[in-house]
Structures are given as structure tokens and as C-alpha cells.
Amino acid sequence: MGRTSDVRQKILDAARPLIEGRGYTALGVAEICKAAGVPKGSFYYFFESKEALALAVVDEHWAAQQRDWARALGGDGEPLQRLRRLFEETEAGRLAAQQGCGTVSGCLFGNLTLELSNQAEAVRGRLQEIFDAQVDMVEAVVAEARDRGEITATDTREAAQAVVAQLEGQMMFAKLYNSTGRLSPLWDNCRALLGATGSH
């Protein structure tokens, strides 16, 4: 019947919005279990620690985000159009989430990076891998745009890192000011970072 996997998923589903909204450090296992509607013993059956749960939440979130990014960046259209689509979908996703809960939660990965970078080595390492993977995905599109003569940036790795850092920074501002409007400058900023040569 899949009961045990259902319980594990209930815990994950309860933990993610709590971590996004309240942060990791202030959150207790009992609170997570209460939100999931499961006994505390069930938590330790599936997760040896709160850190193990955080890693599972991060992995699940990244699996979904990676699919979204791959669809946006790997679809039809010129490379810069695909990159712009990623920004537009990110802004639309944050707006939909804000309409659902009333606040802009920012980026789960960015939030955890700021909160845990000096506390949980396993989480920090996993976040580094995810950000590196994000940069890889953006770099492939940036290199394509460079080869087509659509941008003047020559170091595609550095340019891709700047784009991902800008996306993270604007997400942080959106959370700080509780305004998805803070994401609107993403495309113009990205064009400037890359030295876009046309009107893409």
C-alpha cells in the first residue's frame, strides 16, 4: 500500500514550507511532525537527524527545479530568449507562491546558504553542488549565445556565475521587500552582464 513512503512524503511536504517560511535553525522536529500529522518516532524511522531531512528537502526541491530549468533553457528559441524565459518563469512562480501564502519566500537554496553555510557541512556541500549545476546549465546557453555573436562576454563560466548570482540576489531582495517586482529587472541586468548585442 506504500504507507511508509506516504509517511516519509508527508514529512517532506510539511518540512519544506516550514523551512522556507521560518528557517532551519528555529524549527524543531516536533513541530515538523505535528504539521505532517505523524508521530515523532516516524520521523527518526525515515531521517536520522534534522540535517538529513534538510538534505532530502533540498534534493527534492532541486529535482523539481532542475526539470523546470531544463525545460526553459533547453526548449525552442534562440539562446537569449530561452534565458529570458527562465527569468520570466521564475518571477511568475514567485508571484503564484506569494498569492498563495501572502509573502515572498525567496529561494530555498539561497535562504539555507545564508543560514547554514557555517553550521551544516553536508548541507553546505550539497548547496555548492546545486549552484554549480545551475551555473553549468546557464553556461551552456551563454556559450551558445557567444558562438552566435549575440553577446560580447568571452568567459562563459564567469558570465554564467554572474547571471546565477544576480538571480539569487534579486530573489533575496524580493523576499526582503516582499515584492516580486524586485525580479522585474532580471532580464535587463542579465543583458548588461552578458554584453548582449541585439534586442533579444
C-alpha atoms as a printed R data frame, in Angstrom:
    type eleno elety resid chain resno      x      y       z
1   ATOM     1    CA   MET     A     1  0.000  0.000   0.000
2   ATOM     2    CA   GLY     A     2  3.010  2.276   0.225
3   ATOM     3    CA   ARG     A     3  2.112  3.528   3.686
4   ATOM     4    CA   THR     A     4  5.692  4.049   4.831
5   ATOM     5    CA   SER     A     5  6.639  6.036   1.739
6   ATOM     6    CA   ASP     A     6  3.473  8.102   2.224
7   ATOM     7    CA   VAL     A     7  4.595  8.979   5.746
8   ATOM     8    CA   ARG     A     8  8.048  9.978   4.518
9   ATOM     9    CA   GLN     A     9  6.485 12.198   1.859
10  ATOM    10    CA   LYS     A    10  4.134 13.755   4.426
11  ATOM    11    CA   ILE     A    11  7.163 14.752   6.496
12  ATOM    12    CA   LEU     A    12  8.926 16.214   3.445
13  ATOM    13    CA   ASP     A    13  5.805 18.072   2.334
14  ATOM    14    CA   ALA     A    14  5.357 19.573   5.798
15  ATOM    15    CA   ALA     A    15  9.027 20.449   6.259
16  ATOM    16    CA   ARG     A    16  9.622 22.384   3.067
17  ATOM    17    CA   PRO     A    17  7.196 25.303   3.640
18  ATOM    18    CA   LEU     A    18  8.259 25.459   7.294
19  ATOM    19    CA   ILE     A    19 11.933 25.695   6.333
20  ATOM    20    CA   GLU     A    20 11.145 28.245   3.617
21  ATOM    21    CA   GLY     A    21  8.998 30.377   5.898
22  ATOM    22    CA   ARG     A    22 10.707 30.066   9.279
23  ATOM    23    CA   GLY     A    23 14.196 28.883   8.537
24  ATOM    24    CA   TYR     A    24 16.008 25.712   9.538
25  ATOM    25    CA   THR     A    25 17.575 26.574  12.880
26  ATOM    26    CA   ALA     A    26 14.409 27.689  14.662
27  ATOM    27    CA   LEU     A    27 12.469 24.656  13.504
28  ATOM    28    CA   GLY     A    28 12.066 21.635  15.765
29  ATOM    29    CA   VAL     A    29 11.369 18.020  14.864
30  ATOM    30    CA   ALA     A    30  8.210 18.033  16.995
31  ATOM    31    CA   GLU     A    31  6.818 20.975  15.039
32  ATOM    32    CA   ILE     A    32  7.535 19.248  11.742
33  ATOM    33    CA   CYS     A    33  5.838 16.059  12.923
34  ATOM    34    CA   LYS     A    34  2.811 17.997  14.157
35  ATOM    35    CA   ALA     A    35  2.466 19.746  10.794
36  ATOM    36    CA   ALA     A    36  2.829 16.406   8.996
37  ATOM    37    CA   GLY     A    37  0.358 14.695  11.321
38  ATOM    38    CA   VAL     A    38  2.784 11.891  12.152
39  ATOM    39    CA   PRO     A    39  4.261 10.643  15.461
40  ATOM    40    CA   LYS     A    40  7.779 11.745  16.328
41  ATOM    41    CA   GLY     A    41  9.020  8.169  16.136
42  ATOM    42    CA   SER     A    42  8.125  8.117  12.455
43  ATOM    43    CA   PHE     A    43 10.495 10.994  11.810
44  ATOM    44    CA   TYR     A    44 13.510  9.077  13.089
45  ATOM    45    CA   TYR     A    45 12.454  5.985  11.171
46  ATOM    46    CA   PHE     A    46 12.994  7.902   7.918
47  ATOM    47    CA   PHE     A    47 15.531 10.575   8.870
48  ATOM    48    CA   GLU     A    48 18.413 10.117  11.279
49  ATOM    49    CA   SER     A    49 18.527 13.840  12.006
50  ATOM    50    CA   LYS     A    50 17.040 17.195  11.128
51  ATOM    51    CA   GLU     A    51 20.051 17.758   8.870
52  ATOM    52    CA   ALA     A    52 19.216 14.559   6.973
53  ATOM    53    CA   LEU     A    53 15.696 15.895   6.473
54  ATOM    54    CA   ALA     A    54 17.056 19.222   5.226
55  ATOM    55    CA   LEU     A    55 19.184 17.371   2.670
56  ATOM    56    CA   ALA     A    56 16.142 15.403   1.490
57  ATOM    57    CA   VAL     A    57 14.099 18.621   1.173
58  ATOM    58    CA   VAL     A    58 16.924 20.246  -0.794
59  ATOM    59    CA   ASP     A    59 17.250 17.233  -3.105
60  ATOM    60    CA   GLU     A    60 13.513 17.043  -3.758
61  ATOM    61    CA   HIS     A    61 13.322 20.785  -4.456
62  ATOM    62    CA   TRP     A    62 16.316 20.640  -6.782
63  ATOM    63    CA   ALA     A    63 14.888 17.695  -8.737
64  ATOM    64    CA   ALA     A    64 11.779 19.763  -9.498
65  ATOM    65    CA   GLN     A    65 13.715 22.963 -10.209
66  ATOM    66    CA   GLN     A    66 16.193 21.164 -12.442
67  ATOM    67    CA   ARG     A    67 13.319 19.882 -14.594
68  ATOM    68    CA   ASP     A    68 11.909 23.424 -14.837
69  ATOM    69    CA   TRP     A    69 15.282 24.931 -15.727
70  ATOM    70    CA   ALA     A    70 15.986 22.210 -18.307
71  ATOM    71    CA   ARG     A    71 12.610 22.839 -19.942
72  ATOM    72    CA   ALA     A    72 13.096 26.623 -20.040
73  ATOM    73    CA   LEU     A    73 16.732 26.621 -21.117
74  ATOM    74    CA   GLY     A    74 16.591 23.649 -23.454
75  ATOM    75    CA   GLY     A    75 13.402 24.427 -25.320
76  ATOM    76    CA   ASP     A    76 12.802 26.109 -28.645
77  ATOM    77    CA   GLY     A    77 14.035 29.586 -29.423
78  ATOM    78    CA   GLU     A    78 17.298 31.477 -29.565
79  ATOM    79    CA   PRO     A    79 19.612 31.109 -26.537
80  ATOM    80    CA   LEU     A    80 18.914 34.540 -25.054
81  ATOM    81    CA   GLN     A    81 15.174 34.040 -25.484
82  ATOM    82    CA   ARG     A    82 15.455 30.793 -23.513
83  ATOM    83    CA   LEU     A    83 17.415 32.520 -20.766
84  ATOM    84    CA   ARG     A    84 14.794 35.247 -20.600
85  ATOM    85    CA   ARG     A    85 12.101 32.563 -20.335
86  ATOM    86    CA   LEU     A    86 13.863 31.181 -17.253
87  ATOM    87    CA   PHE     A    87 13.658 34.596 -15.572
88  ATOM    88    CA   GLU     A    88 10.030 35.100 -16.561
89  ATOM    89    CA   GLU     A    89  9.045 31.669 -15.245
90  ATOM    90    CA   THR     A    90 10.951 32.314 -12.011
91  ATOM    91    CA   GLU     A    91  9.107 35.594 -11.481
92  ATOM    92    CA   ALA     A    92  5.745 34.004 -12.316
93  ATOM    93    CA   GLY     A    93  6.423 31.146  -9.898
94  ATOM    94    CA   ARG     A    94  7.294 33.515  -7.059
95  ATOM    95    CA   LEU     A    95  4.173 35.589  -7.773
96  ATOM    96    CA   ALA     A    96  1.961 32.493  -7.691
97  ATOM    97    CA   ALA     A    97  3.552 31.420  -4.400
98  ATOM    98    CA   GLN     A    98  3.058 34.913  -2.937
99  ATOM    99    CA   GLN     A    99 -0.609 34.891  -3.909
100 ATOM   100    CA   GLY     A   100 -0.945 31.544  -2.156
101 ATOM   101    CA   CYS     A   101  0.681 32.432   1.162
102 ATOM   102    CA   GLY     A   102  0.884 36.228   1.188
103 ATOM   103    CA   THR     A   103  4.655 36.518   1.329
104 ATOM   104    CA   VAL     A   104  7.640 36.090  -0.977
105 ATOM   105    CA   SER     A   105  9.707 33.257   0.451
106 ATOM   106    CA   GLY     A   106 12.761 33.817  -1.716
107 ATOM   107    CA   CYS     A   107 14.922 30.925  -2.855
108 ATOM   108    CA   LEU     A   108 15.108 27.859  -0.617
109 ATOM   109    CA   PHE     A   109 18.742 27.303  -1.612
110 ATOM   110    CA   GLY     A   110 19.731 30.922  -1.041
111 ATOM   111    CA   ASN     A   111 17.931 31.044   2.297
112 ATOM   112    CA   LEU     A   112 19.702 27.906   3.525
113 ATOM   113    CA   THR     A   113 23.055 29.125   2.215
114 ATOM   114    CA   LEU     A   114 22.781 32.306   4.279
115 ATOM   115    CA   GLU     A   115 21.547 30.463   7.361
116 ATOM   116    CA   LEU     A   116 23.669 27.305   7.364
117 ATOM   117    CA   SER     A   117 26.874 27.975   5.456
118 ATOM   118    CA   ASN     A   118 28.950 27.790   8.647
119 ATOM   119    CA   GLN     A   119 26.868 25.239  10.551
120 ATOM   120    CA   ALA     A   120 25.930 22.183   8.490
121 ATOM   121    CA   GLU     A   121 28.776 20.982   6.294
122 ATOM   122    CA   ALA     A   122 26.719 18.324   4.479
123 ATOM   123    CA   VAL     A   123 24.025 20.839   3.544
124 ATOM   124    CA   ARG     A   124 26.622 23.404   2.506
125 ATOM   125    CA   GLY     A   125 28.339 20.867   0.267
126 ATOM   126    CA   ARG     A   126 25.068 19.866  -1.367
127 ATOM   127    CA   LEU     A   127 24.133 23.501  -1.989
128 ATOM   128    CA   GLN     A   128 27.523 24.080  -3.638
129 ATOM   129    CA   GLU     A   129 26.812 21.158  -5.985
130 ATOM   130    CA   ILE     A   130 23.395 22.584  -6.849
131 ATOM   131    CA   PHE     A   131 24.675 26.083  -7.552
132 ATOM   132    CA   ASP     A   132 27.467 24.591  -9.681
133 ATOM   133    CA   ALA     A   133 24.834 22.633 -11.620
134 ATOM   134    CA   GLN     A   134 22.785 25.795 -12.120
135 ATOM   135    CA   VAL     A   135 25.862 27.584 -13.452
136 ATOM   136    CA   ASP     A   136 26.537 24.631 -15.801
137 ATOM   137    CA   MET     A   137 23.016 24.892 -17.224
138 ATOM   138    CA   VAL     A   138 23.249 28.659 -17.741
139 ATOM   139    CA   GLU     A   139 26.774 28.429 -19.150
140 ATOM   140    CA   ALA     A   140 25.635 26.092 -21.926
141 ATOM   141    CA   VAL     A   141 23.143 28.735 -23.086
142 ATOM   142    CA   VAL     A   142 25.636 31.604 -22.654
143 ATOM   143    CA   ALA     A   143 28.227 29.725 -24.735
144 ATOM   144    CA   GLU     A   144 25.656 29.200 -27.468
145 ATOM   145    CA   ALA     A   145 24.837 32.923 -27.466
146 ATOM   146    CA   ARG     A   146 28.551 33.799 -27.588
147 ATOM   147    CA   ASP     A   147 29.142 31.439 -30.534
148 ATOM   148    CA   ARG     A   148 26.268 33.127 -32.376
149 ATOM   149    CA   GLY     A   149 27.797 36.551 -31.754
150 ATOM   150    CA   GLU     A   150 24.837 37.684 -29.625
151 ATOM   151    CA   ILE     A   151 26.901 38.669 -26.573
152 ATOM   152    CA   THR     A   152 30.334 40.160 -26.020
153 ATOM   153    CA   ALA     A   153 31.170 38.190 -22.841
154 ATOM   154    CA   THR     A   154 34.074 35.856 -23.573
155 ATOM   155    CA   ASP     A   155 34.472 33.936 -20.285
156 ATOM   156    CA   THR     A   156 31.271 31.908 -20.344
157 ATOM   157    CA   ARG     A   157 31.835 30.367 -16.889
158 ATOM   158    CA   GLU     A   158 32.315 33.713 -15.237
159 ATOM   159    CA   ALA     A   159 29.346 35.176 -17.100
160 ATOM   160    CA   ALA     A   160 27.102 32.270 -16.076
161 ATOM   161    CA   GLN     A   161 28.161 32.634 -12.437
162 ATOM   162    CA   ALA     A   162 27.287 36.348 -12.605
163 ATOM   163    CA   VAL     A   163 23.841 35.535 -14.031
164 ATOM   164    CA   VAL     A   164 23.083 32.953 -11.314
165 ATOM   165    CA   ALA     A   165 24.402 35.305  -8.601
166 ATOM   166    CA   GLN     A   166 22.210 38.092  -9.936
167 ATOM   167    CA   LEU     A   167 19.173 35.800  -9.915
168 ATOM   168    CA   GLU     A   168 19.902 34.824  -6.302
169 ATOM   169    CA   GLY     A   169 20.449 38.425  -5.260
170 ATOM   170    CA   GLN     A   170 17.202 39.626  -6.804
171 ATOM   171    CA   MET     A   171 15.376 36.719  -5.129
172 ATOM   172    CA   MET     A   172 16.813 37.885  -1.817
173 ATOM   173    CA   PHE     A   173 15.587 41.436  -2.456
174 ATOM   174    CA   ALA     A   174 12.158 40.087  -3.436
175 ATOM   175    CA   LYS     A   175 11.996 38.324  -0.079
176 ATOM   176    CA   LEU     A   176 13.319 41.309   1.864
177 ATOM   177    CA   TYR     A   177 10.837 43.750   0.332
178 ATOM   178    CA   ASN     A   178  8.082 41.125  -0.030
179 ATOM   179    CA   SER     A   179  7.735 42.155  -3.658
180 ATOM   180    CA   THR     A   180  8.078 40.016  -6.766
181 ATOM   181    CA   GLY     A   181  8.520 43.319  -8.628
182 ATOM   182    CA   ARG     A   182 12.136 43.131  -7.470
183 ATOM   183    CA   LEU     A   183 12.579 40.345 -10.027
184 ATOM   184    CA   SER     A   184 11.479 42.505 -12.966
185 ATOM   185    CA   PRO     A   185 14.974 43.989 -13.674
186 ATOM   186    CA   LEU     A   186 16.480 40.494 -14.088
187 ATOM   187    CA   TRP     A   187 16.456 40.473 -17.865
188 ATOM   188    CA   ASP     A   188 17.858 43.965 -18.416
189 ATOM   189    CA   ASN     A   189 20.557 43.296 -15.819
190 ATOM   190    CA   CYS     A   190 21.398 39.991 -17.471
191 ATOM   191    CA   ARG     A   191 21.714 41.611 -20.896
192 ATOM   192    CA   ALA     A   192 24.129 44.140 -19.412
193 ATOM   193    CA   LEU     A   193 26.169 41.426 -17.676
194 ATOM   194    CA   LEU     A   194 26.483 39.431 -20.881
195 ATOM   195    CA   GLY     A   195 27.027 42.389 -23.191
196 ATOM   196    CA   ALA     A   196 24.047 41.464 -25.358
197 ATOM   197    CA   THR     A   197 24.438 42.988 -28.786
198 ATOM   198    CA   GLY     A   198 20.884 42.869 -30.146
199 ATOM   199    CA   SER     A   199 17.323 43.438 -28.977
200 ATOM   200    CA   HIS     A   200 16.675 39.798 -27.950
